[in-house]
Every structure is written in C-alpha cells, then in structure tokens.
C-alpha cells in the first residue's frame, strides 16, 4: 500500500474513464485512489495465483509481451505522438520487453524446478504489470482482459471469504488452480489452460488495433 501510494503521488494515476466517445474526468483524489486500488489488487491477485510452479511466470510473460506489442506496434504506428510522449512509450516498450525476457527465464528456472519465485518475485511482477499499464495512459482494460483469470479469481475468492465470514487476507485452497487440482487436473494441464486463455485474449485484443467497438465486444466475451 505504501509503495502504491508513492507511485500515484508521483502522478501515475487514472485521470479519466473513456467509454466509446464519452470521457469522464476524475478529480485528482479519486484518480489516485483508483490507481492505488488497481495496483494493490493486481499485486495480490498475481501473488495469490502462485500455486503451481511456473504459472505466474508464464502469465506475467504474456502480460509484459502484450504491453510491448501494444505499445511498439499498435500505439506508435496508429497515433501522431509528441516527442515527449514518444519517449515515455519507448520507456514502457523497452521495460516491458526486458521484463518479458526476465519472466520467461524465471519460467524456465521454475519449471525445472530449480528455484521458485516466492512472494518477492510474484509481487514484483504484479507491481510491474500494474505500473506499466498505468504509466502510459491507463491501459488497464487490456490487462484486465489478458489477465482476466488472475484478476477475477482474486475477486471471487475474496467474495466467497466474505460470505463465509473468513479472514479476507488469509490463505486457503479455493483459487482456480487449487480447484482444478482438486478435480484431478495435472499441473501441466492447468498451465496450458490458463496460459492458452491469456494468449487467446492477447491475440484478440491486439489484432483489433484501435477499434473500440470490437474491444468492447472482446471485453464482454471475456
């Protein structure tokens, strides 16, 4: 929470919400709160999804790769950008590419398994994804679509804990991968299923380019 608060105080926030051609501007205090909640939600969702070796590393690599392609191919080729904004996007694209490689290396090491990310690694990946999705124009919808299984699994688990009057921030075995394991799925089948879901929506969202209607349809499909 402290790190995310420092992030948004550094003017990385969500100043507006765009629905089709309607733009809703948020006051600064609300923009900062929304950005902080987004970051904390993302960090914890990714961290709690780390129940199968390599699962989070693979998911993170897909998220970083999505940001890299979206910035370097779609945005930079579709809009007339100011030099300052182009520099910001270049920073995001380069960072996303480096983090794609790091997460793929982590996936290889974890899958052996030679080493496990644990909380430090998973929370770093979650923070980096949340930060980069905010830093260059609040592209949180793209991340929400591509990593939908991770983010909405966290919402489902918290909601069920609330209904059952359990500790919201405790630990249990009700996450998606835990339930699939309990139903007889192998760890490899779980990885393939979840990675395939994210890759499928990554491809769908990227080939739409700047078409907002199709992106809205994809969001509804997700």
N, C-alpha and C positions, 0 to 999 in steps of 0.2 A: 504493500500500500504506500509506503514511504517513497519507494523508487518510482512508482507510477505517478504519485503526486508531484514529485520533482520533474518528471517527464512533461506533464501537462503544464506546469508552471513555466517550463521552457518554451511555451507557446506551441506545443504539439497537441492539438485538440480537435474536436469535431464542431466547427462553427456553424454548419448548416446541414439541412437534410433536403435532398433533391428527389422529388417524385415526379417523373416524367418532365413536364416543363414548370412545375411548381417548386419554388425554392423557399424553404422555411429556415429563417435565420435564428440561431440560438443566442441568448445572452451569454457573455463570457463565462459566468459562473456555472451555467448549465452545460456549456460546451466542455468545460474542464471536468465536470463531474461525469459526464457521459464517457469521455475519453478514459478517465481513471477506472470506471467500472468495466469498460471494454478490456483494458489491459489486465486487470485483476482476474476477470472472468477467463480470458484467454490463457493466462499463465497457469491458473489452477486446472482448467479443463485439459490442457496438454499434459500437465504433470500427473493428473489422476488417470490418464489414459495409458500410463506406462505399466501395464500389467503383463505384457508379452514382450520378450526380448526383440528389439528392433522395430517394434510397432511405431513408437513415437518418432524415431529417427527417420523412418520411411515416410510417415505423414508429414513431418517437418520439411523434408527434402522436396516433397510435392508442393507444399505451400511456398517455399522460397523460390522454386522453379517457376511457379505461377506468377509471382511478383516480378521475377526477372523478365519473363517473356512479355508480360503485360506492359511493363514499362518500356523495354527496349524495342519491342516490335509494334505493339498496338498504339500506345500513347504517343511515343516520339514520332511515329510516322503519320499520325492522324490529326495532330493539332499543331498550330503555329505557336511555338513556345518562346518566351522571353529568354535571354541568356541566363538570367538568374534561376529561372525555373528549370531550364535545361540542365543546369549544374546540379540542382537538387535531385532531379530524376536520375542523373548519371550516378550520383552517390548511392541512391536506392538500388539501382540496377546492379552496380558493382558489388554492393554489400550483399544483395540477395544471391548473386552468383557465387560469391565466396562462401556464404552460409549453406548454399546448396551442396557444394563440394564437401564442406565440413560435416554436414548431416549425412551425406552418403558414406563418408569414411566412418562415421560413428555407426551407421547401419551395418557396414561390413564387419567392424570390430565386434559389435554387439551380437550379430547373428552367429558368430563362431561357436559359443560366445567367449570372447577373450576379456571383455570388460563391459560393464553396464553403466549407462548414463547416470542413473540415480536422479535425485531431486535437483541437484545443481544443474546438470545438463538439460534435463527436460524443461525446467523453469526458464533457463536461458533461451532455449529455442522458442518457448511460448512468448517470452518477452520480446524477442527479436521479431517474431512474426507480427505481434500486436503493434510494435513500434513502427515497423516499416509500412504496415498497412495504413497507419495514421499519418506518417511523416510527409507523404507526397500528395495528399488530397483526400484523405478519409475514404480509401477504397475498402471499407470494412465489409461491404456486401460481397465482394469477390472472395474474401477469406471465409466469410460465413457460408458461402455455397461450397467452396472446395473442401473445407474442413468441417462440414456440417455435422458429420457423425461424431466428431470430437466435441464440438461446442454444445450441441443439443443433448448429447448424452449426459454432460455435466448438469444441464438444466433439469433433465428427467430425474437424475439421481437426487439432486437437492430437493426437488418437489416431493419425491417419494419419502425422503427422510423427514420432511416437514409434516407430511400426512401421518407418518408413524411416530412422530414426536421423538425422533432420534437427533443426535448431535449432527448439525449440518456440516461441520468441518471435520468430522471423524473419518474413519476408514471402514469400508465394507466391501463386499464382493457382489455388488449389484450393477457395476458398469457393464457396458455392452460386451466387452471381451470376456469378462467373467461369466456372463450368462451364456455366451456361446460355448465357452469351455465346459460349463455345466451341462450343456445339451449335446456334448460329445464331439464338438468340433476340435480339430487339431490346431495347434498354434500356427502352422503354415496356412491352413485354410482361413483362419481369422485374418492373418496378414494379407493374404491375397484378396479377400473380400473387401476389407476396409481400404486398402490401397487402390483397388480397382474402382471403388466408388468415387474416391477423390480424384483419380486420374480421369475418369469419365466426365465428371463435372468440370474439371480443369479444362479439358478439351472443348466442352460445350461452351463454357464462358469465354474462352479465348477466341474461338472462331467467330463469335458474334461481333467482335470489334467494338464499335461504339453504338451499336443498335440497342437502344434502351428497352424497346418493347420485347425483343427476344430475350434480353437479360432478365426482364421481369417474369417472363414465362418460365425461364430456367429456374429462377428463384422459387416460383410456385411449385414447379416439378420437384425441386429438392425438398 
